[in-house]
Amino acid sequence: MLLIVGLGNAGLEYQNNRHNVGFQFIDFVATLLYCYIAEKNKYYLTMKQLNNEKMIFAKPQTFMNLSGQAVKKMISNFNPPAGGQISNLIVTHDDLDIPLGKFKIQKGTGPKLHNGIESVEKVLKTKDFWRVRIGVDNRQQTGWVDGETYVLQNFRPEEKNTITKAFPSIFQQLKSLLKSEFNFSF
């Protein structure tokens, strides 16, 4: 079972924040693949593609800083026979170390500071999982603001357009990763 988790903050007031680009990417993929909401509880919301029991898309319903708790619960719920596997986890998230609209897909490495990723690493006691790092830094254009304040601001319309245009490329690279690393094809 593949578990692809987007990080963000639940709630309408956070929907268009830069910090929620992980949620936004999961929504893009879920729409593209005609996914339906399979479960929603206080810890997470999961989506599945019709007739596909091998892949789950999820959005933790905790705040970003508590993402690890939700991810651990998902892993144990969706992989009970193995006691919870981490090798099949992919986390999508915002990254201030990468310019707006650029991205990196890497295993075990991430931004210098990201409270959501830090929470996942701490709770799972490992850094050994895949990350889709989506760049949101545009502070040279918008004026310098500290990172914590910046990521909780909404995307400006032109920034949202840049991110939306990047999603298909991110998805194509993610599909390549799924095929090469997980022997999974759509």
Secondary structure, DSSP 4 states (H G I P E B T S, - for coil): -EEEEE----SGGGTTBGGGHHHHHHHHHHHHTTEEEEEE-SSEEEEEETT--SEEEEEESS-GGGHHHHHHHHHHHH-GGGT--STTEEEEEEEEEEETT-EEEEES---S--HHHHHHHHHHT---SEEEEEEEE-HHHH----HHHHHTSBPPHHHHHHHHHHHHHHHHHHHHHHHHHH----
